[in-house]
Amino acid sequence: MSFFDPGRTSLKVCGVTREADALRLVDMGVDAVGFNFWPKSKRYLDPEKAVWSLDLAEKILRVGVFVNERGDLPYRLFGEGLIDVVQLHGDEAPEITANFVKAGIPVIKAVGVKDESDLSLAGRHDSDAILLDAHAPQVFGGTGVTFDWRLAKRFQMDFPEKVLILAGGITAENAAEAVRQVAPAALDVASGAEISPGIKDFEKVAALLAACRK
């Protein structure tokens, strides 16, 4: 998938809750959308109401976001064709991530970064990409808070074979600098592309896309 190509920086807009917003993102050329299937998220999308995701197939990469999911929901939604990639955004152990790899399901593992010790933890996961986010216990992303991008660069040095996605407080104002400093395979943006939680701001999205395409 070109989304995981480290030679370019793609854009993933996460926390999409409305079909109309998703279709607009397709038209704008956004590389990926994220649907948050964690019930405690303020950007929660009820899986039973996400059938419209089927219409997005092969138009945009559809990422299902899960937090410490104990059931078979990620496998079921992938099998039903509603998502293309599973993103694990909780405290999942490397063994959980490996199960998706074994099942042939593309998987992104997100890790909150507070200090260098979190980098070694991230490096233990076998996945299609590692998403580094700001450390946010019990919230698991979408806070609008950045972390020290020097840690992202350190991760790239320590684990050059890993595909890196950068998240945490990415906005239209700092996206170009994030690309310049880190050159990740993708930027993952939720609050930085919104009017309010789950409702997208397309002027912000256009600016984020421009930053990625530079």
C-alpha positions in Angstrom: 0.0 0.0 0.0 1.4 3.4 -0.9 0.2 4.8 2.4 3.0 2.8 4.1 5.6 4.0 1.6 8.4 5.8 3.6 9.4 7.7 0.5 6.5 10.1 0.8 4.3 11.5 3.5 0.7 10.6 3.3 -2.2 12.1 5.3 -4.6 10.2 7.4 -7.6 12.1 8.8 -8.8 10.3 11.9 -12.1 10.4 13.8 -14.4 10.6 10.8 -18.0 10.1 11.9 -20.0 11.2 8.8 -20.3 9.7 5.4 -20.4 13.2 3.7 -17.1 14.1 5.4 -15.5 10.9 4.2 -16.6 11.5 0.6 -15.3 15.0 0.7 -11.9 13.7 1.9 -11.9 11.2 -1.0 -12.5 14.1 -3.4 -9.7 16.1 -1.9 -7.2 13.3 -2.3 -6.6 12.4 1.3 -4.8 9.1 1.6 -6.6 7.5 4.5 -9.5 8.0 6.9 -9.8 6.6 10.4 -13.0 5.4 12.1 -12.8 5.2 15.9 -14.6 2.2 17.1 -13.7 2.7 20.8 -17.0 3.5 22.6 -15.4 5.9 25.1 -14.0 8.1 22.3 -15.7 11.5 21.6 -15.3 10.6 17.9 -16.9 7.2 18.3 -18.5 5.6 15.3 -21.0 2.9 16.0 -19.9 -0.1 13.8 -23.5 -1.0 13.1 -24.0 2.5 11.6 -20.8 2.4 9.5 -22.1 0.4 6.6 -21.6 3.4 4.3 -17.9 2.7 4.6 -18.4 0.0 2.0 -18.9 2.7 -0.6 -15.4 4.0 0.1 -13.7 0.7 -0.8 -10.7 1.3 -3.1 -11.3 5.0 -3.1 -9.4 5.7 0.2 -7.7 3.6 2.8 -10.1 2.8 5.6 -8.5 2.4 9.0 -10.5 1.0 12.0 -9.2 2.3 15.3 -9.6 0.0 18.4 -8.5 0.4 22.0 -7.9 -2.8 24.0 -10.6 -4.6 22.1 -11.2 -8.0 23.6 -13.7 -9.4 21.1 -13.5 -10.2 17.4 -14.8 -6.8 16.2 -11.6 -5.9 14.3 -11.6 -9.2 12.5 -15.3 -9.1 11.8 -15.2 -5.6 10.3 -12.2 -6.5 8.2 -13.9 -9.6 7.0 -17.1 -7.7 6.1 -15.1 -5.3 4.0 -15.7 -2.2 6.1 -12.1 -1.5 6.9 -8.7 -2.2 5.2 -6.4 -1.7 8.1 -6.6 -2.3 11.9 -5.1 0.3 14.2 -4.5 -0.8 17.8 -4.4 2.4 19.9 -4.5 1.0 23.4 -2.1 -1.0 25.6 -2.1 -4.1 23.4 0.9 -6.4 23.8 3.1 -7.4 20.9 1.5 -10.8 20.9 -1.9 -9.1 20.0 -0.4 -7.2 17.2 1.3 -10.3 15.9 -2.1 -12.1 15.7 -3.2 -9.7 13.0 0.0 -10.1 11.1 -0.5 -13.9 11.2 -4.1 -13.5 10.0 -2.9 -11.4 7.0 -4.6 -8.2 8.2 -2.6 -5.0 7.8 -2.1 -3.5 11.3 -0.8 -0.2 12.7 0.3 -0.2 16.3 0.0 3.2 18.1 2.3 3.9 21.1 2.1 7.0 23.3 5.5 8.5 23.8 6.7 10.1 27.0 10.4 9.3 27.0 12.9 7.0 25.3 11.7 3.9 27.2 8.5 4.0 25.1 10.5 3.7 21.9 11.9 0.3 22.8 8.4 -0.8 23.6 7.2 0.4 20.2 10.1 -1.4 18.5 8.9 -4.7 19.9 5.7 -4.7 17.8 5.6 -6.5 14.5 3.3 -4.4 12.4 2.9 -2.7 9.0 3.6 0.6 10.8 4.3 2.1 14.2 2.3 5.3 15.0 3.9 7.5 17.6 1.5 9.7 19.5 1.6 11.9 22.6 1.4 10.1 25.9 -2.2 10.2 27.0 -3.2 7.5 29.5 -6.9 6.6 29.5 -7.5 9.0 26.6 -5.6 7.2 23.8 -5.0 9.9 21.3 -7.0 12.8 19.9 -5.8 15.2 22.5 -4.2 17.9 20.3 -1.0 17.6 22.3 2.4 17.2 20.7 5.4 15.3 21.9 9.1 15.9 21.4 9.7 15.0 17.8 13.4 14.3 18.5 12.1 11.1 20.1 10.5 10.2 16.7 13.9 10.8 15.0 15.5 8.6 17.6 13.0 5.9 16.9 13.9 6.0 13.2 17.6 5.7 14.1 17.0 2.8 16.4 14.5 1.0 14.2 15.2 2.0 10.6 13.2 -1.0 9.3 10.0 0.3 10.9 7.5 2.4 9.0 6.7 5.5 11.1 3.4 7.4 11.3 3.5 10.6 13.3 0.6 11.8 15.4 -0.1 14.1 18.4 -1.1 17.7 18.0 -0.4 17.9 14.2 -2.1 21.0 12.8 -2.0 23.1 9.6 0.5 25.4 11.4 3.1 22.8 12.3 2.5 20.0 9.7 5.2 21.3 7.3 7.7 21.4 10.1 6.7 17.9 11.2 7.4 16.6 7.6 10.7 18.5 7.5 12.0 17.3 10.8 10.7 13.7 10.8 9.8 12.8 7.2 7.3 10.2 8.4 5.5 7.9 6.0 2.3 9.6 7.2 0.8 12.2 9.4 -2.2 11.2 11.4 -4.5 14.1 12.4 -7.7 14.2 14.4 -8.3 17.4 16.4 -6.1 19.4 14.0 -8.5 18.8 11.1 -11.8 19.5 13.0 -14.4 22.1 13.7 -15.5 20.0 16.6 -14.9 16.3 17.6 -15.8 14.2 14.6 -16.8 17.1 12.4 -14.1 17.9 9.8 -12.8 21.3 8.8 -11.8 21.1 5.1 -9.8 24.3 5.0 -7.5 22.8 7.6 -7.5 19.5 5.7 -6.4 21.4 2.5 -3.5 23.0 4.4 -2.5 19.7 5.9 -2.4 18.1 2.4 -0.3 20.9 1.1 2.2 20.4 3.9 2.4 16.7 3.1 2.8 17.3 -0.6 5.7 19.8 -0.4 
